[in-house]
């Protein structure tokens, strides 16, 4: 297990710690929920899905992340926390994420932190969406993505709106680096698109340039020269 030197209340572990049953005693009580997430990652995120609407795995970054030991997990305890309780902690994990190796290079794209909420009451899973919405501007400005996953998540797939790819039996928030292909996730509001353009400018996939340009003009944003 890895503990933050800057904030000892923050900790991370990896999928192999769960699978090898080497979690410390105070985390062992979450073994079942954490194992559900690691199994979901290996059996679902790393594989194609007929309803996805495109070829390739549900998440093309999960398998490389697992292989490189860059797939980090942690736990937020509590059955009924508030947005005000959770948001500062997620913010601090975002700070730590940017300091974790690797911080540059291609491998940095495969680094991820999943914050699990194993005690969250089913009636309170909307908290995950609320925290994600409140922190998204802060994260995107820093070149980070914050994703929400839970059993009722209605975020649609990009290529098949009827498919809901972010559903997971254990509520969680996922932190990763923003990448060039994230543009479709960031064109729904001016702040997110502005952050994307700040980080990538015209260095975006050719197939996305037209949609990004149209969205930017719609928000009155400056469109970078190609």
Phi, psi and omega in degrees: 000143181252130179244137181293130177290329182280332184212095184296352176281348180262137181213156180222149172219174184240167183303322182295333177294326178285314184292330177271000181055045180249021175291142177296162188306320184287347176258347184299333181292345179260011187305316183298313182292319180294321179296325176301320181290316180294323178291321176300317180297315184286322187268342185241303185296327185273002186239158175293160176222132185301330184269000186293326180092005176206168176281165176093172182291162178305314175234110183291352183262345187293312181300311176299325179297314178296317182296327183267005182058041178246011181262093186263147177231157172206175186230136170250115182277155177123137183266341185212055179284165177259167175302321180293331176289315191278319190304315179299323180293316178298322177300319179291325175295325175297320177299313182294321179308317184289345179261344181289140173288145354277144180258347177222170178087171183301322183297336179298335179290341183264359180282139180209148171236124175253120178260111184268147178240073189290342181258358185296130180295141180306325181289351185248013183294342176299340176305321182300315178295320182295317179294317180300314180296319184290328184263348184306314180300318180297318183289314183295326177300332182263010178078027181241155174247143176233112184254147182250135180222130173192173187296336184252012185294125184258010177299122185277159172291150182295324188256357178209094185300340181277349180263134182249090188284348186263020179273133182215144184292336178245124180298140179201160171241135184243132179250131175208173177283144172290139178235167186301327183278004180280356185311315182300334179280348190241010183264007185271345178215153187296320184296316181292316180294322177299319178297317179300313180294327178297320184278325187243342180055233179272359181278072181228159178304140182304320184293344182259351189298318182297314181294320179295317179299316180297316180295317180298315179297323179296329179268000181074026180269151176290131180267124181293148177289142178281000000 
